[in-house]
Amino acid sequence: MSQDAPFDRRLRRLRRDRAARNFEEADYLHRRASDELIERLDLVKRDFARALDLGCADGCLSRRLRERGLAVVSCDSGHLFAASGVQADEDRLPFADGSFDLIVSIGALDSVNDLPGALLLVRRALKPDGLFLAAFAGAGSLPRLRRAMLAADSAEGRGVSARLHPQIDARAAGDLMTRAGFALPVVDVERVEIRFSGLMRLVRDLRAMAATNILASRTRPLGRTGLGAALADFEEGADPGGKTSESVELLHLLGWAPSPDQPKPARRGSATASLAKALKPPS
């Protein structure tokens, strides 16, 4: 089992419980990712019977799956989000192997201490040929906020502090999926632009999403000087309408639990045509 790092497990639960009270105030990224997940699920030409919604938040995705006739188990690390389901950390799942034929997760796996272990548990909880679909914020997210925090630390005359979470890029996510034993893994990136009236509005939304700093090694809050520098830096990027654009890179993951009847990649060296010859311009 993983230790309580890099994220503070207790604080993560508390932040998700706090967000449960006001989640609808800033659920736009969660709804967008849920819409995309449902669209991708609809492209899969097979039926699913039993699903796990991992990091269920307000239960919106669970409800949408139930509307499609699935039996859904909702699971979250927060007590309030998991009030009608199972409370558990994603890297400490209590489910038996082969319990589900579909597992979905929105906005939770980017703050799991042992992500490789969580993905392994997800794959084991799937039946053979079961499907895993997930989305979370990846590398490149919140560049304006990151810049503002650097300006704040500089204004307070100290080194860079751990204020934003480490982020995973698409290649690393694909490698983790492969290491966890998923077949036919796919990872792609969607860039989402959001306009904020100011830094504090961004912070308010992050708080409502349960997406504020939960690093175990987090530093003390900004002082007045640092906060002023952060506010000014963020405002520098404002458009004529007074709003600053921030971006989030949403990683979308898809993978299958291995099954003997799945298509297999061609054996290395088994090609019968030359790629160099195919790419050679006609004479």
Stockholm file with secondary structure:
# STOCKHOLM 1.0

chainA/1-283         MSQDAPFDRRLRRLRRDRAARNFEEADYLHRRASDELIERLDLVKRDFARALDLGCADGCLSRRLRERGLAVVSCDSGHLFAASGVQADEDRLPFADGSFDLIVSIGALDSVNDLPGALLLVRRALKPDGLFLAAFAGAGSLPRLRRAMLAADSAEGRGVSARLHPQIDARAAGDLMTRAGFALPVVDVERVEIRFSGLMRLVRDLRAMAATNILASRTRPLGRTGLGAALADFEEGADPGGKTSESVELLHLLGWAPSPDQPKPARRGSATASLAKALKPPS
#=GR chainA/1-283 SS CCCSCSBCHHHHHHHHHHHHTTGGGGCHHHHHHHHHHHHHHHTSCSCCCEEEEETCTTSHHHHHHHHTTCEEEEEESSTTTTTTSEECCTTSCCCCTTCEEEEEEESCGGGCTTHHHHHHHHHHHEEEEEEEEEEEECTTCCHHHHHHHHHHHHHTTCCCCCCSCCCCCHHHHHHHHHHTTCEEEEEEEEEEEEEESSHHHHHHHHHHTTCSCCBTTCCCCCCHHHHHHHHHHHHHTBCTTSCEEEEEEEEEEEEECCCTTSCCCCCTTCCCSCHHHHHSCCC
#=GC SS_cons         CCCSCSBCHHHHHHHHHHHHTTGGGGCHHHHHHHHHHHHHHHTSCSCCCEEEEETCTTSHHHHHHHHTTCEEEEEESSTTTTTTSEECCTTSCCCCTTCEEEEEEESCGGGCTTHHHHHHHHHHHEEEEEEEEEEEECTTCCHHHHHHHHHHHHHTTCCCCCCSCCCCCHHHHHHHHHHTTCEEEEEEEEEEEEEESSHHHHHHHHHHTTCSCCBTTCCCCCCHHHHHHHHHHHHHTBCTTSCEEEEEEEEEEEEECCCTTSCCCCCTTCCCSCHHHHHSCCC
//
